[in-house]
Amino acid sequence: MSSPKTNEIDPLLHPLQVAKLLAVSVSWLAKSPLTGTGPPFIKIGRAVRYAQSAVHEFILSQQRLSTSER
């Protein structure tokens, strides 16, 4: 996974933003850590946030060339 430059902080996205970006429900996003199907997340206290670069990498990792690929 690519990381931001050392002096820059990777923007953190709210679950609503990520759900909209991925075109999934907030409920699916909340359940995804249980099944390991969603993007990596960050916990700050009780709040869940997603690093923008991690969401980008997750999207790229979902690309497939064939319907038979997992």
C-alpha positions as CSV (number, residue, x, y, z in Angstrom):
1,M,0.0,0.0,0.0
2,S,1.3,3.4,-0.9
3,S,1.7,5.8,2.0
4,P,1.5,9.6,2.0
5,K,4.7,11.7,2.0
6,T,6.2,11.8,5.5
7,N,5.1,15.4,6.1
8,E,1.6,15.0,4.9
9,I,-1.3,13.4,6.8
10,D,-3.4,11.0,4.8
11,P,-7.0,12.4,4.8
12,L,-9.4,10.4,6.9
13,L,-12.8,9.7,5.5
14,H,-16.0,9.2,7.4
15,P,-17.9,5.9,6.9
16,L,-20.7,7.8,5.1
17,Q,-18.2,9.1,2.6
18,V,-16.6,5.7,2.0
19,A,-20.0,4.0,1.6
20,K,-21.0,6.6,-1.0
21,L,-17.7,6.3,-2.8
22,L,-18.0,2.5,-2.9
23,A,-21.7,2.5,-3.7
24,V,-22.5,0.2,-0.7
25,S,-24.6,0.7,2.4
26,V,-23.2,2.0,5.6
27,S,-24.4,-1.3,7.1
28,W,-22.3,-3.4,4.7
29,L,-19.3,-1.2,5.4
30,A,-19.8,-1.7,9.2
31,K,-20.1,-5.4,8.8
32,S,-17.2,-5.8,6.4
33,P,-14.5,-6.1,9.1
34,L,-16.2,-9.2,10.4
35,T,-15.8,-10.9,7.1
36,G,-12.7,-9.2,5.9
37,T,-14.4,-7.9,2.7
38,G,-14.0,-4.2,3.1
39,P,-11.2,-1.6,3.2
40,P,-8.9,-1.4,6.2
41,F,-10.1,1.1,8.8
42,I,-8.7,3.2,11.7
43,K,-10.3,3.4,15.1
44,I,-9.9,6.7,17.0
45,G,-11.6,6.2,20.3
46,R,-15.0,4.8,19.2
47,A,-15.0,6.5,15.8
48,V,-14.2,4.5,12.7
49,R,-12.3,6.3,9.9
50,Y,-10.8,5.2,6.6
51,A,-7.5,6.5,5.2
52,Q,-8.1,7.8,1.8
53,S,-5.1,5.9,0.4
54,A,-6.4,2.7,1.9
55,V,-9.7,3.1,0.3
56,H,-8.0,3.8,-3.0
57,E,-5.9,0.7,-2.7
58,F,-9.0,-1.4,-1.8
59,I,-10.7,-0.2,-4.9
60,L,-7.7,-1.2,-7.0
61,S,-7.5,-4.6,-5.4
62,Q,-11.1,-5.4,-6.4
63,Q,-10.3,-5.2,-10.2
64,R,-10.9,-8.4,-12.0
65,L,-10.3,-9.6,-15.6
66,S,-12.8,-12.4,-15.5
67,T,-16.0,-13.3,-13.6
68,S,-14.3,-16.6,-12.5
69,E,-11.6,-14.7,-10.5
70,R,-12.2,-14.4,-6.8
